[in-house]
Amino acid sequence: MKQVHIYELTPQELLDEVRKVVQEEVRKAMASAPSAEEDLHPYTVQETAKLLDCCRQTVHEYVRTGKLRVHKLGARSYFMRADILAALQSESYQRTPKTSRHARR
C-alpha cells in the first residue's frame, strides 16, 4: 500500500495522489476479475466437476443436497460460475480427496 504524506501537500495535490492510488487499485481489481462473458458462461456437469476437482456423481450429490444451484435446459444440467464459486466458499462445502480406481481393489 502506498503511503501519502499530506503535511506538505496542497488540497489539489492530495486529491491527485488519491486519484492515482484509486485508479491503480481499480486497475488491479479489473485485471483479476473474470470478464462478464466468462461469468455468464454455463458450465456442464463435467466442466463443473473439473472446476471443483471432483467427479460428476459428486456434482449431482451437491445438487441433490442443495449445496450447488443447477439450471436445467431440457434434460441437461448447467451451472453458472457465480454459483460454483459460492459453493466453494460455503461452509457446507467439504472437499474429500479422490481415490484412484486401483486403490479401491
Backbone atoms as SQL, in Angstrom:
CREATE TABLE atoms (id INTEGER PRIMARY KEY, chain TEXT, resi INTEGER, resn TEXT, atom TEXT, x REAL, y REAL, z REAL);
INSERT INTO atoms VALUES
  (1, 'A', 1, 'MET', 'N', 0.849, -1.165, 0.000),
  (2, 'A', 1, 'MET', 'CA', 0.000, 0.000, 0.000),
  (3, 'A', 1, 'MET', 'C', 0.893, 1.225, 0.000),
  (4, 'A', 2, 'LYS', 'N', 0.568, 2.148, -0.844),
  (5, 'A', 2, 'LYS', 'CA', 1.342, 3.366, -0.982),
  (6, 'A', 2, 'LYS', 'C', 1.007, 4.318, 0.165),
  (7, 'A', 3, 'GLN', 'N', 2.044, 4.922, 0.750),
  (8, 'A', 3, 'GLN', 'CA', 1.831, 5.892, 1.822),
  (9, 'A', 3, 'GLN', 'C', 1.934, 7.296, 1.251),
  (10, 'A', 4, 'VAL', 'N', 1.011, 8.134, 1.663),
  (11, 'A', 4, 'VAL', 'CA', 0.990, 9.513, 1.203),
  (12, 'A', 4, 'VAL', 'C', 1.176, 10.407, 2.421),
  (13, 'A', 5, 'HIS', 'N', 2.165, 11.292, 2.334),
  (14, 'A', 5, 'HIS', 'CA', 2.402, 12.255, 3.408),
  (15, 'A', 5, 'HIS', 'C', 1.671, 13.541, 3.043),
  (16, 'A', 6, 'ILE', 'N', 0.694, 13.919, 3.849),
  (17, 'A', 6, 'ILE', 'CA', -0.168, 15.034, 3.466),
  (18, 'A', 6, 'ILE', 'C', 0.249, 16.368, 4.079),
  (19, 'A', 7, 'TYR', 'N', 1.230, 16.373, 4.944),
  (20, 'A', 7, 'TYR', 'CA', 1.560, 17.616, 5.637),
  (21, 'A', 7, 'TYR', 'C', 2.176, 18.680, 4.745),
  (22, 'A', 8, 'GLU', 'N', 2.681, 18.335, 3.559),
  (23, 'A', 8, 'GLU', 'CA', 3.251, 19.342, 2.671),
  (24, 'A', 8, 'GLU', 'C', 2.520, 19.413, 1.330),
  (25, 'A', 9, 'LEU', 'N', 1.325, 18.859, 1.270),
  (26, 'A', 9, 'LEU', 'CA', 0.572, 18.848, 0.026),
  (27, 'A', 9, 'LEU', 'C', -0.568, 19.854, 0.066),
  (28, 'A', 10, 'THR', 'N', -0.824, 20.428, -1.078),
  (29, 'A', 10, 'THR', 'CA', -1.999, 21.287, -1.191),
  (30, 'A', 10, 'THR', 'C', -3.211, 20.370, -1.337),
  (31, 'A', 11, 'PRO', 'N', -4.404, 20.881, -1.117),
  (32, 'A', 11, 'PRO', 'CA', -5.593, 20.028, -1.300),
  (33, 'A', 11, 'PRO', 'C', -5.669, 19.421, -2.706),
  (34, 'A', 12, 'GLN', 'N', -5.298, 20.159, -3.726),
  (35, 'A', 12, 'GLN', 'CA', -5.340, 19.632, -5.096),
  (36, 'A', 12, 'GLN', 'C', -4.314, 18.511, -5.290),
  (37, 'A', 13, 'GLU', 'N', -3.118, 18.679, -4.729),
  (38, 'A', 13, 'GLU', 'CA', -2.088, 17.639, -4.832),
  (39, 'A', 13, 'GLU', 'C', -2.538, 16.368, -4.099),
  (40, 'A', 14, 'LEU', 'N', -3.180, 16.548, -2.955),
  (41, 'A', 14, 'LEU', 'CA', -3.687, 15.408, -2.202),
  (42, 'A', 14, 'LEU', 'C', -4.752, 14.672, -3.024),
  (43, 'A', 15, 'LEU', 'N', -5.661, 15.421, -3.630),
  (44, 'A', 15, 'LEU', 'CA', -6.696, 14.838, -4.462),
  (45, 'A', 15, 'LEU', 'C', -6.089, 14.063, -5.636),
  (46, 'A', 16, 'ASP', 'N', -5.066, 14.618, -6.271),
  (47, 'A', 16, 'ASP', 'CA', -4.388, 13.939, -7.376),
  (48, 'A', 16, 'ASP', 'C', -3.744, 12.629, -6.917),
  (49, 'A', 17, 'GLU', 'N', -3.126, 12.652, -5.746),
  (50, 'A', 17, 'GLU', 'CA', -2.495, 11.437, -5.203),
  (51, 'A', 17, 'GLU', 'C', -3.541, 10.362, -4.901),
  (52, 'A', 18, 'VAL', 'N', -4.653, 10.774, -4.329),
  (53, 'A', 18, 'VAL', 'CA', -5.725, 9.822, -4.021),
  (54, 'A', 18, 'VAL', 'C', -6.264, 9.225, -5.316),
  (55, 'A', 19, 'ARG', 'N', -6.449, 10.037, -6.332),
  (56, 'A', 19, 'ARG', 'CA', -6.925, 9.535, -7.629),
  (57, 'A', 19, 'ARG', 'C', -5.973, 8.495, -8.207),
  (58, 'A', 20, 'LYS', 'N', -4.678, 8.748, -8.119),
  (59, 'A', 20, 'LYS', 'CA', -3.692, 7.798, -8.642),
  (60, 'A', 20, 'LYS', 'C', -3.798, 6.446, -7.928),
  (61, 'A', 21, 'VAL', 'N', -3.913, 6.509, -6.605),
  (62, 'A', 21, 'VAL', 'CA', -3.997, 5.274, -5.819),
  (63, 'A', 21, 'VAL', 'C', -5.279, 4.517, -6.160),
  (64, 'A', 22, 'VAL', 'N', -6.395, 5.222, -6.239),
  (65, 'A', 22, 'VAL', 'CA', -7.675, 4.582, -6.559),
  (66, 'A', 22, 'VAL', 'C', -7.632, 3.980, -7.958),
  (67, 'A', 23, 'GLN', 'N', -7.088, 4.703, -8.920),
  (68, 'A', 23, 'GLN', 'CA', -7.002, 4.181, -10.288),
  (69, 'A', 23, 'GLN', 'C', -6.164, 2.911, -10.340),
  (70, 'A', 24, 'GLU', 'N', -5.074, 2.879, -9.609),
  (71, 'A', 24, 'GLU', 'CA', -4.213, 1.692, -9.589),
  (72, 'A', 24, 'GLU', 'C', -4.943, 0.505, -8.954),
  (73, 'A', 25, 'GLU', 'N', -5.676, 0.731, -7.879),
  (74, 'A', 25, 'GLU', 'CA', -6.415, -0.352, -7.219),
  (75, 'A', 25, 'GLU', 'C', -7.533, -0.875, -8.121),
  (76, 'A', 26, 'VAL', 'N', -8.224, 0.013, -8.811),
  (77, 'A', 26, 'VAL', 'CA', -9.277, -0.405, -9.737),
  (78, 'A', 26, 'VAL', 'C', -8.678, -1.200, -10.881),
  (79, 'A', 27, 'ARG', 'N', -7.551, -0.760, -11.393),
  (80, 'A', 27, 'ARG', 'CA', -6.874, -1.472, -12.486),
  (81, 'A', 27, 'ARG', 'C', -6.495, -2.892, -12.046),
  (82, 'A', 28, 'LYS', 'N', -5.979, -3.046, -10.828),
  (83, 'A', 28, 'LYS', 'CA', -5.615, -4.369, -10.310),
  (84, 'A', 28, 'LYS', 'C', -6.847, -5.252, -10.168),
  (85, 'A', 29, 'ALA', 'N', -7.929, -4.683, -9.630),
  (86, 'A', 29, 'ALA', 'CA', -9.152, -5.458, -9.421),
  (87, 'A', 29, 'ALA', 'C', -9.756, -5.906, -10.752),
  (88, 'A', 30, 'MET', 'N', -9.728, -5.043, -11.749),
  (89, 'A', 30, 'MET', 'CA', -10.300, -5.385, -13.053),
  (90, 'A', 30, 'MET', 'C', -9.463, -6.445, -13.753),
  (91, 'A', 31, 'ALA', 'N', -8.164, -6.422, -13.530),
  (92, 'A', 31, 'ALA', 'CA', -7.294, -7.409, -14.175),
  (93, 'A', 31, 'ALA', 'C', -7.527, -8.806, -13.607),
  (94, 'A', 32, 'SER', 'N', -7.863, -8.908, -12.331),
  (95, 'A', 32, 'SER', 'CA', -8.035, -10.213, -11.703),
  (96, 'A', 32, 'SER', 'C', -9.467, -10.732, -11.767),
  (97, 'A', 33, 'ALA', 'N', -10.440, -9.899, -12.075),
  (98, 'A', 33, 'ALA', 'CA', -11.845, -10.315, -12.127),
  (99, 'A', 33, 'ALA', 'C', -12.150, -10.999, -13.457),
  (100, 'A', 34, 'PRO', 'N', -13.022, -12.021, -13.418),
  (101, 'A', 34, 'PRO', 'CA', -13.406, -12.648, -14.688),
  (102, 'A', 34, 'PRO', 'C', -14.246, -11.694, -15.517),
  (103, 'A', 35, 'SER', 'N', -14.176, -11.846, -16.817),
  (104, 'A', 35, 'SER', 'CA', -14.960, -10.982, -17.699),
  (105, 'A', 35, 'SER', 'C', -16.444, -11.308, -17.543),
  (106, 'A', 36, 'ALA', 'N', -17.297, -10.380, -17.937),
  (107, 'A', 36, 'ALA', 'CA', -18.742, -10.592, -17.825),
  (108, 'A', 36, 'ALA', 'C', -19.165, -11.774, -18.690),
  (109, 'A', 37, 'GLU', 'N', -18.535, -11.938, -19.833),
  (110, 'A', 37, 'GLU', 'CA', -18.857, -13.060, -20.720),
  (111, 'A', 37, 'GLU', 'C', -18.495, -14.385, -20.060),
  (112, 'A', 38, 'GLU', 'N', -17.339, -14.429, -19.394),
  (113, 'A', 38, 'GLU', 'CA', -16.895, -15.626, -18.696),
  (114, 'A', 38, 'GLU', 'C', -17.841, -15.953, -17.552),
  (115, 'A', 39, 'ASP', 'N', -18.329, -14.920, -16.865),
  (116, 'A', 39, 'ASP', 'CA', -19.194, -15.099, -15.713),
  (117, 'A', 39, 'ASP', 'C', -20.560, -15.655, -16.121),
  (118, 'A', 40, 'LEU', 'N', -21.009, -15.388, -17.344),
  (119, 'A', 40, 'LEU', 'CA', -22.310, -15.835, -17.808),
  (120, 'A', 40, 'LEU', 'C', -22.255, -17.172, -18.550),
  (121, 'A', 41, 'HIS', 'N', -21.071, -17.690, -18.779),
  (122, 'A', 41, 'HIS', 'CA', -20.909, -18.958, -19.485),
  (123, 'A', 41, 'HIS', 'C', -21.488, -20.100, -18.646),
  (124, 'A', 42, 'PRO', 'N', -22.441, -20.869, -19.193),
  (125, 'A', 42, 'PRO', 'CA', -22.968, -22.011, -18.438),
  (126, 'A', 42, 'PRO', 'C', -21.988, -23.181, -18.496),
  (127, 'A', 43, 'TYR', 'N', -21.720, -23.779, -17.353),
  (128, 'A', 43, 'TYR', 'CA', -20.796, -24.909, -17.266),
  (129, 'A', 43, 'TYR', 'C', -21.591, -26.210, -17.239),
  (130, 'A', 44, 'THR', 'N', -21.105, -27.216, -17.946),
  (131, 'A', 44, 'THR', 'CA', -21.726, -28.535, -17.917),
  (132, 'A', 44, 'THR', 'C', -21.355, -29.227, -16.609),
  (133, 'A', 45, 'VAL', 'N', -21.962, -30.383, -16.384),
  (134, 'A', 45, 'VAL', 'CA', -21.641, -31.156, -15.176),
  (135, 'A', 45, 'VAL', 'C', -20.162, -31.523, -15.185),
  (136, 'A', 46, 'GLN', 'N', -19.657, -31.933, -16.335),
  (137, 'A', 46, 'GLN', 'CA', -18.247, -32.336, -16.423),
  (138, 'A', 46, 'GLN', 'C', -17.310, -31.154, -16.172),
  (139, 'A', 47, 'GLU', 'N', -17.619, -29.998, -16.752),
  (140, 'A', 47, 'GLU', 'CA', -16.789, -28.804, -16.536),
  (141, 'A', 47, 'GLU', 'C', -16.838, -28.369, -15.074),
  (142, 'A', 48, 'THR', 'N', -18.021, -28.471, -14.462),
  (143, 'A', 48, 'THR', 'CA', -18.170, -28.106, -13.056),
  (144, 'A', 48, 'THR', 'C', -17.366, -29.051, -12.177),
  (145, 'A', 49, 'ALA', 'N', -17.413, -30.334, -12.491),
  (146, 'A', 49, 'ALA', 'CA', -16.634, -31.318, -11.733),
  (147, 'A', 49, 'ALA', 'C', -15.144, -31.009, -11.824),
  (148, 'A', 50, 'LYS', 'N', -14.709, -30.599, -13.007),
  (149, 'A', 50, 'LYS', 'CA', -13.289, -30.260, -13.181),
  (150, 'A', 50, 'LYS', 'C', -12.918, -29.037, -12.339),
  (151, 'A', 51, 'LEU', 'N', -13.791, -28.009, -12.335),
  (152, 'A', 51, 'LEU', 'CA', -13.522, -26.812, -11.526),
  (153, 'A', 51, 'LEU', 'C', -13.492, -27.125, -10.036),
  (154, 'A', 52, 'LEU', 'N', -14.390, -28.021, -9.606),
  (155, 'A', 52, 'LEU', 'CA', -14.465, -28.384, -8.184),
  (156, 'A', 52, 'LEU', 'C', -13.486, -29.493, -7.813),
  (157, 'A', 53, 'ASP', 'N', -12.809, -30.051, -8.813),
  (158, 'A', 53, 'ASP', 'CA', -11.871, -31.161, -8.627),
  (159, 'A', 53, 'ASP', 'C', -12.561, -32.343, -7.938),
  (160, 'A', 54, 'CYS', 'N', -13.668, -32.753, -8.522),
  (161, 'A', 54, 'CYS', 'CA', -14.414, -33.894, -8.015),
  (162, 'A', 54, 'CYS', 'C', -14.990, -34.657, -9.204),
  (163, 'A', 55, 'CYS', 'N', -15.718, -35.721, -8.942),
  (164, 'A', 55, 'CYS', 'CA', -16.319, -36.482, -10.037),
  (165, 'A', 55, 'CYS', 'C', -17.729, -35.973, -10.329),
  (166, 'A', 56, 'ARG', 'N', -18.291, -36.403, -11.442),
  (167, 'A', 56, 'ARG', 'CA', -19.630, -35.951, -11.850),
  (168, 'A', 56, 'ARG', 'C', -20.690, -36.367, -10.833),
  (169, 'A', 57, 'GLN', 'N', -20.533, -37.529, -10.242),
  (170, 'A', 57, 'GLN', 'CA', -21.501, -38.003, -9.252),
  (171, 'A', 57, 'GLN', 'C', -21.541, -37.064, -8.044),
  (172, 'A', 58, 'THR', 'N', -20.388, -36.534, -7.673),
  (173, 'A', 58, 'THR', 'CA', -20.327, -35.602, -6.547),
  (174, 'A', 58, 'THR', 'C', -21.060, -34.306, -6.885),
  (175, 'A', 59, 'VAL', 'N', -20.936, -33.842, -8.115),
  (176, 'A', 59, 'VAL', 'CA', -21.664, -32.645, -8.545),
  (177, 'A', 59, 'VAL', 'C', -23.165, -32.890, -8.407),
  (178, 'A', 60, 'HIS', 'N', -23.631, -34.053, -8.864),
  (179, 'A', 60, 'HIS', 'CA', -25.054, -34.390, -8.737),
  (180, 'A', 60, 'HIS', 'C', -25.471, -34.475, -7.261),
  (181, 'A', 61, 'GLU', 'N', -24.598, -34.971, -6.409),
  (182, 'A', 61, 'GLU', 'CA', -24.884, -35.042, -4.971),
  (183, 'A', 61, 'GLU', 'C', -25.004, -33.631, -4.385),
  (184, 'A', 62, 'TYR', 'N', -24.140, -32.708, -4.802),
  (185, 'A', 62, 'TYR', 'CA', -24.222, -31.322, -4.333),
  (186, 'A', 62, 'TYR', 'C', -25.545, -30.684, -4.748),
  (187, 'A', 63, 'VAL', 'N', -26.013, -31.019, -5.943),
  (188, 'A', 63, 'VAL', 'CA', -27.304, -30.501, -6.409),
  (189, 'A', 63, 'VAL', 'C', -28.422, -31.078, -5.547),
  (190, 'A', 64, 'ARG', 'N', -28.379, -32.393, -5.323),
  (191, 'A', 64, 'ARG', 'CA', -29.424, -33.063, -4.550),
  (192, 'A', 64, 'ARG', 'C', -29.517, -32.530, -3.132),
  (193, 'A', 65, 'THR', 'N', -28.368, -32.216, -2.522),
  (194, 'A', 65, 'THR', 'CA', -28.359, -31.734, -1.133),
  (195, 'A', 65, 'THR', 'C', -28.496, -30.219, -1.036),
  (196, 'A', 66, 'GLY', 'N', -28.570, -29.532, -2.177),
  (197, 'A', 66, 'GLY', 'CA', -28.767, -28.085, -2.157),
  (198, 'A', 66, 'GLY', 'C', -27.502, -27.265, -1.996),
  (199, 'A', 67, 'LYS', 'N', -26.345, -27.886, -2.115),
  (200, 'A', 67, 'LYS', 'CA', -25.078, -27.157, -1.982),
  (201, 'A', 67, 'LYS', 'C', -24.704, -26.412, -3.250),
  (202, 'A', 68, 'LEU', 'N', -25.303, -26.833, -4.371),
  (203, 'A', 68, 'LEU', 'CA', -24.977, -26.249, -5.662),
  (204, 'A', 68, 'LEU', 'C', -26.267, -26.029, -6.446),
  (205, 'A', 69, 'ARG', 'N', -26.430, -24.824, -6.961),
  (206, 'A', 69, 'ARG', 'CA', -27.634, -24.473, -7.716),
  (207, 'A', 69, 'ARG', 'C', -27.473, -24.926, -9.164),
  (208, 'A', 70, 'VAL', 'N', -28.513, -25.560, -9.688),
  (209, 'A', 70, 'VAL', 'CA', -28.489, -26.090, -11.054),
  (210, 'A', 70, 'VAL', 'C', -29.505, -25.332, -11.902),
  (211, 'A', 71, 'HIS', 'N', -29.187, -25.182, -13.180),
  (212, 'A', 71, 'HIS', 'CA', -30.084, -24.590, -14.164),
  (213, 'A', 71, 'HIS', 'C', -30.348, -25.677, -15.194),
  (214, 'A', 72, 'LYS', 'N', -31.601, -26.039, -15.361),
  (215, 'A', 72, 'LYS', 'CA', -31.958, -27.123, -16.276),
  (216, 'A', 72, 'LYS', 'C', -32.404, -26.554, -17.613),
  (217, 'A', 73, 'LEU', 'N', -31.981, -27.206, -18.674),
  (218, 'A', 73, 'LEU', 'CA', -32.429, -26.889, -20.021),
  (219, 'A', 73, 'LEU', 'C', -32.777, -28.230, -20.653),
  (220, 'A', 74, 'GLY', 'N', -34.055, -28.566, -20.631),
  (221, 'A', 74, 'GLY', 'CA', -34.467, -29.894, -21.041),
  (222, 'A', 74, 'GLY', 'C', -33.958, -30.895, -20.022),
  (223, 'A', 75, 'ALA', 'N', -33.271, -31.915, -20.505),
  (224, 'A', 75, 'ALA', 'CA', -32.721, -32.932, -19.607),
  (225, 'A', 75, 'ALA', 'C', -31.299, -32.598, -19.163),
  (226, 'A', 76, 'ARG', 'N', -30.750, -31.509, -19.654),
  (227, 'A', 76, 'ARG', 'CA', -29.352, -31.154, -19.351),
  (228, 'A', 76, 'ARG', 'C', -29.265, -30.224, -18.150),
  (229, 'A', 77, 'SER', 'N', -28.184, -30.375, -17.407),
  (230, 'A', 77, 'SER', 'CA', -27.930, -29.535, -16.231),
  (231, 'A', 77, 'SER', 'C', -26.763, -28.604, -16.520),
  (232, 'A', 78, 'TYR', 'N', -26.933, -27.349, -16.153),
  (233, 'A', 78, 'TYR', 'CA', -25.877, -26.351, -16.331),
  (234, 'A', 78, 'TYR', 'C', -25.678, -25.588, -15.031),
  (235, 'A', 79, 'PHE', 'N', -24.465, -25.068, -14.860),
  (236, 'A', 79, 'PHE', 'CA', -24.107, -24.345, -13.649),
  (237, 'A', 79, 'PHE', 'C', -23.452, -23.026, -14.021),
  (238, 'A', 80, 'MET', 'N', -23.739, -21.990, -13.267),
  (239, 'A', 80, 'MET', 'CA', -23.144, -20.683, -13.507),
  (240, 'A', 80, 'MET', 'C', -21.913, -20.531, -12.621),
  (241, 'A', 81, 'ARG', 'N', -20.935, -19.797, -13.116),
  (242, 'A', 81, 'ARG', 'CA', -19.674, -19.612, -12.391),
  (243, 'A', 81, 'ARG', 'C', -19.901, -19.042, -10.994),
  (244, 'A', 82, 'ALA', 'N', -20.806, -18.083, -10.878),
  (245, 'A', 82, 'ALA', 'CA', -21.081, -17.470, -9.569),
  (246, 'A', 82, 'ALA', 'C', -21.604, -18.512, -8.584),
  (247, 'A', 83, 'ASP', 'N', -22.444, -19.436, -9.066),
  (248, 'A', 83, 'ASP', 'CA', -22.976, -20.483, -8.201),
  (249, 'A', 83, 'ASP', 'C', -21.877, -21.463, -7.781),
  (250, 'A', 84, 'ILE', 'N', -20.975, -21.763, -8.698),
  (251, 'A', 84, 'ILE', 'CA', -19.864, -22.672, -8.388),
  (252, 'A', 84, 'ILE', 'C', -18.948, -22.040, -7.342),
  (253, 'A', 85, 'LEU', 'N', -18.619, -20.762, -7.530),
  (254, 'A', 85, 'LEU', 'CA', -17.760, -20.069, -6.562),
  (255, 'A', 85, 'LEU', 'C', -18.444, -19.954, -5.206),
  (256, 'A', 86, 'ALA', 'N', -19.752, -19.719, -5.208),
  (257, 'A', 86, 'ALA', 'CA', -20.493, -19.642, -3.947),
  (258, 'A', 86, 'ALA', 'C', -20.452, -20.985, -3.222),
  (259, 'A', 87, 'ALA', 'N', -20.554, -22.072, -3.984),
  (260, 'A', 87, 'ALA', 'CA', -20.488, -23.405, -3.375),
  (261, 'A', 87, 'ALA', 'C', -19.106, -23.653, -2.773),
  (262, 'A', 88, 'LEU', 'N', -18.072, -23.202, -3.459),
  (263, 'A', 88, 'LEU', 'CA', -16.711, -23.379, -2.936),
  (264, 'A', 88, 'LEU', 'C', -16.488, -22.607, -1.644),
  (265, 'A', 89, 'GLN', 'N', -17.094, -21.424, -1.544),
  (266, 'A', 89, 'GLN', 'CA', -16.892, -20.572, -0.377),
  (267, 'A', 89, 'GLN', 'C', -17.836, -20.918, 0.767),
  (268, 'A', 90, 'SER', 'N', -18.825, -21.737, 0.499),
  (269, 'A', 90, 'SER', 'CA', -19.811, -22.090, 1.510),
  (270, 'A', 90, 'SER', 'C', -19.176, -22.947, 2.602),
  (271, 'A', 91, 'GLU', 'N', -19.691, -22.786, 3.822),
  (272, 'A', 91, 'GLU', 'CA', -19.161, -23.565, 4.943),
  (273, 'A', 91, 'GLU', 'C', -19.532, -25.039, 4.817),
  (274, 'A', 92, 'SER', 'N', -20.620, -25.334, 4.085),
  (275, 'A', 92, 'SER', 'CA', -21.067, -26.718, 3.970),
  (276, 'A', 92, 'SER', 'C', -20.266, -27.502, 2.930),
  (277, 'A', 93, 'TYR', 'N', -19.424, -26.808, 2.141),
  (278, 'A', 93, 'TYR', 'CA', -18.616, -27.488, 1.123),
  (279, 'A', 93, 'TYR', 'C', -17.391, -28.083, 1.790),
  (280, 'A', 94, 'GLN', 'N', -17.271, -29.392, 1.702),
  (281, 'A', 94, 'GLN', 'CA', -16.090, -30.059, 2.244),
  (282, 'A', 94, 'GLN', 'C', -15.506, -30.924, 1.147),
  (283, 'A', 95, 'ARG', 'N', -14.276, -30.698, 0.847),
  (284, 'A', 95, 'ARG', 'CA', -13.589, -31.436, -0.208),
  (285, 'A', 95, 'ARG', 'C', -13.054, -32.734, 0.352),
  (286, 'A', 96, 'THR', 'N', -13.428, -33.848, -0.246),
  (287, 'A', 96, 'THR', 'CA', -12.859, -35.135, 0.123),
  (288, 'A', 96, 'THR', 'C', -11.960, -35.582, -1.019),
  (289, 'A', 97, 'PRO', 'N', -10.784, -36.068, -0.714),
  (290, 'A', 97, 'PRO', 'CA', -9.851, -36.434, -1.777),
  (291, 'A', 97, 'PRO', 'C', -10.380, -37.598, -2.605),
  (292, 'A', 98, 'LYS', 'N', -10.104, -37.537, -3.908),
  (293, 'A', 98, 'LYS', 'CA', -10.494, -38.625, -4.801),
  (294, 'A', 98, 'LYS', 'C', -9.539, -39.795, -4.589),
  (295, 'A', 99, 'THR', 'N', -10.083, -40.997, -4.617),
  (296, 'A', 99, 'THR', 'CA', -9.227, -42.186, -4.565),
  (297, 'A', 99, 'THR', 'C', -9.143, -42.749, -5.964),
  (298, 'A', 100, 'SER', 'N', -8.013, -43.321, -6.279),
  (299, 'A', 100, 'SER', 'CA', -7.862, -43.890, -7.608),
  (300, 'A', 100, 'SER', 'C', -8.593, -45.222, -7.666),
  (301, 'A', 101, 'ARG', 'N', -8.964, -45.623, -8.867),
  (302, 'A', 101, 'ARG', 'CA', -9.653, -46.911, -9.026),
  (303, 'A', 101, 'ARG', 'C', -8.782, -48.077, -8.550),
  (304, 'A', 102, 'HIS', 'N', -7.497, -47.945, -8.750),
  (305, 'A', 102, 'HIS', 'CA', -6.581, -49.034, -8.399),
  (306, 'A', 102, 'HIS', 'C', -6.450, -49.182, -6.890),
  (307, 'A', 103, 'ALA', 'N', -6.645, -48.108, -6.151),
  (308, 'A', 103, 'ALA', 'CA', -6.521, -48.154, -4.694),
  (309, 'A', 103, 'ALA', 'C', -7.720, -48.850, -4.070),
  (310, 'A', 104, 'ARG', 'N', -8.860, -48.888, -4.758),
  (311, 'A', 104, 'ARG', 'CA', -10.066, -49.471, -4.199),
  (312, 'A', 104, 'ARG', 'C', -10.080, -51.002, -4.290),
  (313, 'A', 105, 'ARG', 'N', -9.261, -51.556, -5.117),
  (314, 'A', 105, 'ARG', 'CA', -9.272, -53.019, -5.327),
  (315, 'A', 105, 'ARG', 'C', -8.711, -53.767, -4.169);
